[in-house]
Amino acid sequence: MERKLAEPTFFDIAAADLGGPRTQAFFDKCDRLVPWQELAASLKGLYGDHAEGGRPPWPVILMVKCLMLQKWFGLSDPQLEEMLKDRLSFRRFVGLGLNDRTPDETTFVRFRARLRESGQGRTLFDEVVRQLEAKGVVMKNGTLVDATIIEAPLGRTGKDGTLTRDQDASHTYKHKRPYHGYKGHIATDKQGIIKDYRFGTASEHDSKYFDELTQDERTAVYGDSAYRGREREEELENRGIFNGIMYGRVKGQGDLPPAWRRRNRKLAKVRAMVEHPFAWMKNMGYRRTRYRGLIRNAIDFALTAAAYNLKRSFSLLDCA
């Protein structure tokens, strides 16, 4: 049984018009376009059988809104707690009245732990995609694939000799620069909606998940030259799928032939849309991991992707 929130008071009604107009307009759009009840319902059984006598858990819909707020505004757990205590518009959006207690940062940690322990790390992402497909937002005429590195702290050695480095993260090189962390792989449609994702360590090659991410595609696939390979090209041809993977120079090769460069320029205009999700994530501060461990960071990536999809869908639905 979930915790019951207080009924609105006179002070809640009096403060209903207070807050930044642009922020409130954004929240109004969120409530109009996001099926919050359905998203919360997709996490059915998350709390299991709540023990008698214990403090009831926070409503799932409130927690889902909190997690999306965190991603949309680039907040850490302590910052999210602070904003919920400080900003009336944030409280109204998640359903908290002035007399309600505020979830603390530990509450958010425990909620993500429940997602992990119940095996529902990507449930919200999958439900967001399902809802957007039902609304006709997700395009079916091509899949764009790309990957990005999310760095993890290198850690340090404590006085007792223990190393604080994330042991699940790995090392790689890109443009002759070393990186330590993880790698997020996404498949988007031509409007930039993330249709699927995979999350792995930084040392895994970009092309490792390409076939998984494009297995349901029937029209066209697009990617940079890292995804190119003779077997993959032959498979795409046998499946009758347009091969939009860009050409790249091989070791010892000079400039690409003019025809290849022209083809790359045309493909780049289409492929550019897959860069938008990563650009948004990094603008929101998602350049480095916040947690330790592959599973915890995979859940964080899934939540970030779900938040991006919702934000991206607002402009698409308003233009429909």
C-alpha positions in Angstrom: 0.0 0.0 0.0 1.4 3.4 -1.1 1.8 6.4 1.1 -1.2 8.8 1.0 -0.4 12.4 0.3 -2.2 15.2 2.2 -5.3 16.9 0.7 -4.6 20.3 -0.8 -4.9 23.1 1.8 -5.8 26.8 1.5 -2.1 27.6 1.2 -1.7 25.2 -1.7 -4.6 26.8 -3.5 -3.2 30.3 -2.7 0.2 29.4 -4.1 -1.1 27.7 -7.2 -0.1 30.6 -9.4 3.3 31.1 -7.9 6.5 29.9 -9.7 8.2 30.6 -13.0 5.8 30.8 -16.0 8.2 29.0 -18.4 8.8 26.1 -16.0 5.1 25.8 -15.3 4.3 25.9 -19.0 6.8 23.0 -19.4 5.2 21.0 -16.6 1.7 21.6 -18.1 2.9 20.2 -21.3 4.4 17.2 -19.5 1.1 16.5 -17.8 -0.8 16.9 -21.1 1.4 14.7 -23.2 2.9 12.1 -20.9 0.8 9.1 -19.8 2.0 9.1 -16.2 -0.5 6.5 -15.0 0.5 4.1 -17.7 4.2 4.6 -17.0 3.7 3.9 -13.3 1.4 0.9 -14.0 4.3 -0.6 -16.1 6.2 -1.0 -12.8 3.5 -3.2 -11.3 4.8 -5.3 -8.3 7.8 -3.0 -7.8 7.1 -2.7 -4.1 6.0 -6.3 -3.6 4.1 -7.1 -0.5 4.7 -4.2 1.9 5.3 -5.3 5.4 2.6 -4.4 8.0 3.7 -1.7 10.4 6.4 -0.2 8.2 6.2 3.2 6.6 4.3 3.0 3.3 6.4 3.6 0.2 6.0 6.8 -1.9 3.5 6.5 -4.8 5.2 5.1 -7.9 3.8 7.9 -10.1 5.4 10.4 -7.8 8.8 8.6 -8.0 8.6 8.3 -11.7 8.0 12.0 -12.0 10.9 12.7 -9.7 13.3 10.5 -11.8 12.3 12.3 -15.0 12.7 15.7 -13.2 16.2 14.7 -12.3 17.1 13.9 -15.9 15.4 16.9 -17.4 17.2 19.4 -15.1 20.5 17.5 -14.7 20.2 17.0 -11.0 22.0 14.8 -8.6 20.0 13.0 -5.8 20.8 15.7 -3.2 20.0 18.4 -5.7 16.7 16.8 -6.5 15.8 16.7 -2.8 16.8 20.3 -2.5 14.7 21.5 -5.5 11.7 19.6 -4.3 12.0 21.5 -0.9 12.7 24.8 -2.5 10.6 25.1 -5.7 6.8 25.2 -5.5 6.5 24.3 -9.2 8.5 21.1 -8.6 6.3 20.1 -5.7 3.1 20.7 -7.6 4.4 18.7 -10.6 5.1 15.6 -8.6 2.0 15.9 -6.5 3.4 17.2 -3.2 1.4 19.7 -1.1 3.0 22.2 1.2 2.1 20.0 4.2 3.6 16.8 2.7 7.0 15.5 3.7 9.6 15.5 0.9 11.4 12.4 -0.4 15.1 12.6 0.6 18.0 11.5 -1.5 18.1 8.1 0.1 14.5 7.5 -1.2 15.7 7.9 -4.8 18.6 5.6 -4.2 16.3 2.9 -2.8 13.8 3.3 -5.6 16.5 2.7 -8.2 17.7 -0.3 -6.1 14.1 -1.7 -6.4 14.3 -1.3 -10.1 17.6 -3.2 -10.1 16.5 -5.9 -7.7 13.2 -6.5 -9.5 14.8 -6.7 -12.9 13.0 -3.7 -14.2 15.9 -1.5 -15.1 14.6 -0.8 -18.6 10.9 -1.1 -18.0 10.2 2.6 -18.0 12.3 3.1 -21.2 10.4 0.2 -23.0 7.0 1.6 -21.9 7.9 5.1 -23.1 8.8 3.7 -26.5 5.6 1.6 -26.6 3.5 4.7 -25.8 5.3 6.8 -28.4 4.8 4.0 -31.0 1.0 3.9 -30.1 0.9 7.7 -30.8 2.6 7.3 -34.2 5.7 9.2 -33.1 8.3 6.5 -33.9 9.1 6.4 -37.6 9.5 3.0 -39.3 11.6 4.0 -42.3 15.2 3.5 -41.0 17.4 2.9 -38.0 20.4 5.0 -37.1 23.0 3.6 -34.8 25.7 5.3 -32.8 27.7 4.9 -29.5 29.3 7.3 -27.0 31.7 6.9 -24.1 30.5 7.8 -20.6 33.6 8.3 -18.5 34.0 6.9 -15.0 36.3 8.3 -12.3 39.7 6.7 -12.2 39.5 6.5 -8.4 42.3 6.7 -6.0 44.1 4.4 -3.6 43.1 4.8 0.1 45.4 4.7 3.1 44.4 1.1 3.6 45.4 0.2 0.0 41.9 -0.2 -1.4 41.2 1.3 -4.8 38.0 3.3 -5.3 37.9 2.8 -9.1 34.8 1.2 -10.6 35.9 -2.3 -11.3 33.3 -2.9 -13.9 34.5 0.0 -16.1 37.2 -0.5 -18.7 39.8 1.4 -20.7 39.8 2.4 -24.3 41.4 4.9 -26.7 39.6 7.3 -29.0 41.4 9.8 -31.2 44.6 8.8 -29.3 43.2 9.8 -26.0 42.7 7.3 -23.2 39.2 6.9 -21.6 38.0 4.9 -18.6 34.3 4.1 -18.2 31.4 2.7 -20.2 29.8 3.0 -23.6 26.2 3.6 -24.5 24.9 2.3 -27.8 21.6 3.6 -29.2 19.3 3.0 -32.2 17.1 5.9 -33.2 14.6 6.6 -35.9 15.1 9.5 -38.4 13.5 12.0 -35.9 16.0 11.1 -33.1 13.7 9.0 -31.0 15.7 6.3 -29.3 14.1 3.0 -30.2 16.5 0.7 -28.4 19.8 0.7 -26.6 22.6 -1.4 -25.2 25.0 -0.5 -22.4 28.5 -2.0 -22.0 32.0 -1.2 -21.0 34.2 1.3 -22.9 36.6 -1.4 -24.3 33.8 -3.0 -26.3 33.9 -2.1 -30.0 31.2 0.2 -31.3 29.9 -2.5 -33.7 29.4 -5.2 -31.0 25.7 -4.4 -30.6 24.9 -3.2 -34.2 23.2 -6.4 -35.3 21.1 -6.6 -32.2 20.0 -3.0 -32.5 19.0 -3.4 -36.2 17.6 -6.9 -36.2 14.0 -5.7 -36.6 14.8 -3.1 -39.2 13.3 -3.9 -42.7 14.1 -0.7 -44.6 17.5 1.0 -44.0 20.3 1.3 -41.5 22.7 4.1 -41.0 26.0 4.3 -39.1 29.5 5.7 -39.2 32.4 3.8 -40.7 33.2 1.9 -37.5 30.2 -0.4 -38.3 31.4 -1.3 -41.7 32.3 -4.9 -42.5 32.1 -7.3 -45.4 29.9 -9.8 -43.7 27.5 -7.1 -42.4 27.2 -5.5 -45.9 26.4 -8.9 -47.4 23.8 -9.6 -44.8 22.1 -6.3 -45.3 22.1 -6.9 -49.1 20.6 -10.4 -48.6 17.8 -8.9 -46.4 17.1 -6.2 -48.9 17.9 -3.4 -46.5 19.5 -0.2 -47.7 23.1 0.0 -46.4 23.7 3.6 -45.1 27.0 2.8 -43.3 29.6 5.4 -44.3 32.8 4.6 -45.9 36.1 5.1 -44.0 39.7 5.0 -44.9 41.6 1.8 -44.2 45.2 1.7 -43.0 47.6 3.0 -45.6 44.8 4.4 -47.8 44.9 8.0 -49.0 41.9 10.2 -49.6 38.6 8.5 -50.3 37.5 8.4 -53.9 35.2 11.4 -54.9 32.2 9.1 -55.3 32.6 7.8 -51.8 33.0 11.3 -50.3 29.8 12.4 -52.1 28.0 9.4 -50.7 29.2 10.1 -47.2 28.0 13.7 -47.3 24.5 12.5 -48.3 24.5 9.9 -45.6 25.8 12.3 -43.0 22.8 14.5 -43.3 20.5 11.6 -42.3 22.9 10.2 -39.8 23.3 13.5 -38.0 20.0 13.0 -36.1 21.5 10.1 -34.1 23.9 12.6 -32.5 21.0 14.6 -31.0 20.3 12.3 -28.1 23.9 12.2 -27.0 24.2 16.0 -27.3 21.1 16.5 -25.1 22.4 14.0 -22.5 25.8 15.7 -22.3 24.2 19.1 -22.1 22.3 17.8 -19.1 25.5 16.8 -17.4 25.6 13.2 -18.4 29.3 13.1 -19.3 30.5 11.0 -16.4 28.9 8.2 -14.4 27.3 8.9 -11.1 27.4 5.3 -9.8 29.6 2.3 -9.6 28.9 -0.9 -11.4 27.6 -1.9 -14.8 24.0 -2.6 -13.7 23.6 0.6 -11.8 24.9 2.7 -14.6 22.9 0.8 -17.2 19.7 1.7 -15.3 20.8 5.3 -15.2 21.4 5.3 -18.9 18.0 3.8 -19.5 16.3 6.5 -17.4 18.2 9.2 -19.2 17.2 7.7 -22.6 13.5 7.6 -21.4 13.6 11.2 -20.3 15.2 12.3 -23.6 12.5 10.4 -25.6 9.7 12.2 -23.7 11.3 15.6 -24.1 11.9 15.0 -27.8 8.4 13.8 -28.3 6.9 17.0 -27.0 7.9 19.0 -30.1 6.9 16.1 -32.4 3.5 15.7 -30.8 2.9 19.5 -30.8 3.7 19.6 -34.5 1.4 16.6 -35.4 
